[in-house]
Amino acid sequence: MKQYMLAVQFDYTAPSLPDDEVQTLYGDVERVNEELRKAGAWVFGGGLLAPSSATVVRVEGGDTTMTDGPYAETKETIGGFWVLRCADLDEALAWAEKCSRACRGPIEVRPFEDED
């Protein structure tokens, strides 16, 4: 079994959803999470705070600097993620489709490097 990261691409500049839609979205995501757990594909997952909460740590020439805020200047960034254990890419893509429907956004699927 290979591990895949399914990253939720989120536009933090888009208008916020109404509270009732947010609660529906959370419920939809939790149903997919439960399905992942029952299937044995779940490894880990979670939502992330806005990029403004980030700290970038950089070491250059032996000096460490820390900068508040996101590293990349972009409107879309990772809003959350799942780490899944899947037999192959096709299975990961099938889960990504369900995750995309639940969170109402695009999902980037990336395999982890093999550990051999």
BADOSE-122477 format. One record per residue (C-alpha): residue in one letter; z, y, x. Coordinates in Angstrom, 1 decimal. Each point is the difference from the previous one (the first is absolute). Layout:
<node aa="A" c3="Z" c2="Y" c1="X"/>
...
//
This chain:
<node aa="M" c3="0.0" c2="0.0" c1="0.0"/>
<node aa="K" c3="-0.9" c2="3.5" c1="1.2"/>
<node aa="Q" c3="1.9" c2="3.2" c1="-0.7"/>
<node aa="Y" c3="-1.7" c2="3.0" c1="-1.5"/>
<node aa="M" c3="1.1" c2="3.6" c1="-0.6"/>
<node aa="L" c3="-1.1" c2="1.5" c1="-3.3"/>
<node aa="A" c3="0.4" c2="3.8" c1="0.4"/>
<node aa="V" c3="0.0" c2="2.2" c1="-3.1"/>
<node aa="Q" c3="-2.2" c2="3.1" c1="0.7"/>
<node aa="F" c3="1.7" c2="2.9" c1="-1.7"/>
<node aa="D" c3="-1.1" c2="3.6" c1="-0.5"/>
<node aa="Y" c3="3.2" c2="2.1" c1="0.3"/>
<node aa="T" c3="-2.0" c2="3.1" c1="-1.0"/>
<node aa="A" c3="-0.9" c2="-1.4" c1="-3.4"/>
<node aa="P" c3="2.0" c2="1.2" c1="-3.1"/>
<node aa="S" c3="3.0" c2="-2.1" c1="-0.8"/>
<node aa="L" c3="-0.2" c2="-2.5" c1="-2.9"/>
<node aa="P" c3="2.2" c2="0.6" c1="-3.0"/>
<node aa="D" c3="3.3" c2="-1.9" c1="0.1"/>
<node aa="D" c3="-1.0" c2="-2.5" c1="-2.6"/>
<node aa="E" c3="-3.1" c2="-0.9" c1="1.9"/>
<node aa="V" c3="2.0" c2="-0.3" c1="3.3"/>
<node aa="Q" c3="2.4" c2="-2.4" c1="-1.8"/>
<node aa="T" c3="-3.0" c2="-2.1" c1="-1.3"/>
<node aa="L" c3="-1.5" c2="-0.1" c1="3.5"/>
<node aa="Y" c3="3.4" c2="-1.1" c1="1.5"/>
<node aa="G" c3="0.2" c2="-2.8" c1="-2.6"/>
<node aa="D" c3="-3.6" c2="-1.1" c1="0.8"/>
<node aa="V" c3="0.7" c2="-0.1" c1="3.7"/>
<node aa="E" c3="3.2" c2="-2.0" c1="-0.5"/>
<node aa="R" c3="-1.9" c2="-2.6" c1="-2.1"/>
<node aa="V" c3="-2.5" c2="-0.4" c1="2.8"/>
<node aa="N" c3="2.9" c2="-0.2" c1="2.5"/>
<node aa="E" c3="1.6" c2="-2.8" c1="-2.1"/>
<node aa="E" c3="-3.3" c2="-1.8" c1="-0.2"/>
<node aa="L" c3="-0.3" c2="0.2" c1="3.9"/>
<node aa="R" c3="3.5" c2="-1.4" c1="0.4"/>
<node aa="K" c3="-0.6" c2="-2.9" c1="-2.4"/>
<node aa="A" c3="-3.3" c2="-0.8" c1="1.9"/>
<node aa="G" c3="1.8" c2="0.0" c1="3.3"/>
<node aa="A" c3="-2.3" c2="2.8" c1="1.4"/>
<node aa="W" c3="2.8" c2="2.7" c1="0.1"/>
<node aa="V" c3="1.3" c2="0.8" c1="3.5"/>
<node aa="F" c3="1.1" c2="3.6" c1="-0.4"/>
<node aa="G" c3="-1.1" c2="3.2" c1="-1.9"/>
<node aa="G" c3="1.2" c2="3.5" c1="-0.8"/>
<node aa="G" c3="-0.9" c2="3.5" c1="-0.9"/>
<node aa="L" c3="0.2" c2="2.9" c1="2.5"/>
<node aa="L" c3="1.1" c2="3.5" c1="-0.4"/>
<node aa="A" c3="-2.5" c2="2.9" c1="0.4"/>
<node aa="P" c3="-1.4" c2="0.6" c1="3.5"/>
<node aa="S" c3="2.1" c2="3.2" c1="0.2"/>
<node aa="S" c3="3.0" c2="-2.3" c1="0.5"/>
<node aa="A" c3="-1.6" c2="-1.6" c1="3.1"/>
<node aa="T" c3="1.0" c2="0.6" c1="3.7"/>
<node aa="V" c3="-2.6" c2="-0.7" c1="2.6"/>
<node aa="V" c3="1.4" c2="-1.3" c1="3.4"/>
<node aa="R" c3="-2.3" c2="0.3" c1="3.0"/>
<node aa="V" c3="0.6" c2="-0.9" c1="3.6"/>
<node aa="E" c3="-2.4" c2="1.7" c1="2.5"/>
<node aa="G" c3="0.5" c2="0.1" c1="3.7"/>
<node aa="G" c3="3.5" c2="-1.4" c1="-0.4"/>
<node aa="D" c3="1.0" c2="2.9" c1="-2.4"/>
<node aa="T" c3="0.9" c2="-0.8" c1="-3.6"/>
<node aa="T" c3="-0.7" c2="2.5" c1="-2.7"/>
<node aa="M" c3="0.8" c2="-0.2" c1="-3.7"/>
<node aa="T" c3="-1.9" c2="1.9" c1="-2.6"/>
<node aa="D" c3="0.8" c2="0.4" c1="-3.7"/>
<node aa="G" c3="-2.8" c2="-0.8" c1="-2.5"/>
<node aa="P" c3="-3.0" c2="-2.3" c1="0.0"/>
<node aa="Y" c3="-2.0" c2="-0.8" c1="3.0"/>
<node aa="A" c3="-3.4" c2="0.3" c1="-1.7"/>
<node aa="E" c3="-1.2" c2="3.0" c1="-2.0"/>
<node aa="T" c3="-1.4" c2="-1.8" c1="-3.0"/>
<node aa="K" c3="0.6" c2="0.1" c1="-3.8"/>
<node aa="E" c3="0.1" c2="-3.8" c1="-0.3"/>
<node aa="T" c3="2.5" c2="-2.1" c1="1.9"/>
<node aa="I" c3="2.0" c2="-3.2" c1="-0.5"/>
<node aa="G" c3="2.2" c2="0.3" c1="-3.0"/>
<node aa="G" c3="1.3" c2="-3.6" c1="0.1"/>
<node aa="F" c3="-0.9" c2="-3.4" c1="1.2"/>
<node aa="W" c3="0.3" c2="-3.7" c1="-0.4"/>
<node aa="V" c3="0.1" c2="-2.7" c1="2.7"/>
<node aa="L" c3="-1.4" c2="-3.2" c1="-1.3"/>
<node aa="R" c3="-0.4" c2="-3.5" c1="1.2"/>
<node aa="C" c3="-3.4" c2="-1.3" c1="-1.1"/>
<node aa="A" c3="-2.3" c2="-3.0" c1="0.7"/>
<node aa="D" c3="-2.9" c2="2.3" c1="0.8"/>
<node aa="L" c3="-1.6" c2="3.4" c1="-0.5"/>
<node aa="D" c3="-1.3" c2="-0.9" c1="-3.4"/>
<node aa="E" c3="3.5" c2="-0.7" c1="-1.3"/>
<node aa="A" c3="1.2" c2="3.3" c1="1.5"/>
<node aa="L" c3="-2.8" c2="1.9" c1="-1.7"/>
<node aa="A" c3="0.8" c2="-1.6" c1="-3.4"/>
<node aa="W" c3="3.6" c2="1.2" c1="0.4"/>
<node aa="A" c3="-1.3" c2="3.4" c1="1.0"/>
<node aa="E" c3="-1.9" c2="0.2" c1="-3.2"/>
<node aa="K" c3="3.1" c2="-0.6" c1="-2.0"/>
<node aa="C" c3="2.0" c2="2.4" c1="2.1"/>
<node aa="S" c3="-2.6" c2="2.7" c1="-0.4"/>
<node aa="R" c3="0.0" c2="-0.4" c1="-3.8"/>
<node aa="A" c3="3.8" c2="0.2" c1="-0.1"/>
<node aa="C" c3="0.4" c2="3.1" c1="2.3"/>
<node aa="R" c3="-3.2" c2="1.7" c1="-1.3"/>
<node aa="G" c3="-1.3" c2="0.7" c1="3.5"/>
<node aa="P" c3="-2.1" c2="-1.5" c1="2.8"/>
<node aa="I" c3="1.5" c2="-2.7" c1="2.2"/>
<node aa="E" c3="-1.0" c2="-0.5" c1="3.7"/>
<node aa="V" c3="0.3" c2="-3.7" c1="1.1"/>
<node aa="R" c3="0.5" c2="-0.6" c1="3.7"/>
<node aa="P" c3="0.9" c2="-3.3" c1="1.7"/>
<node aa="F" c3="2.7" c2="-0.2" c1="2.5"/>
<node aa="E" c3="-0.9" c2="-1.1" c1="3.5"/>
<node aa="D" c3="0.4" c2="-3.8" c1="0.6"/>
<node aa="E" c3="3.1" c2="-0.9" c1="1.9"/>
<node aa="D" c3="-1.5" c2="-2.7" c1="2.2"/>
//
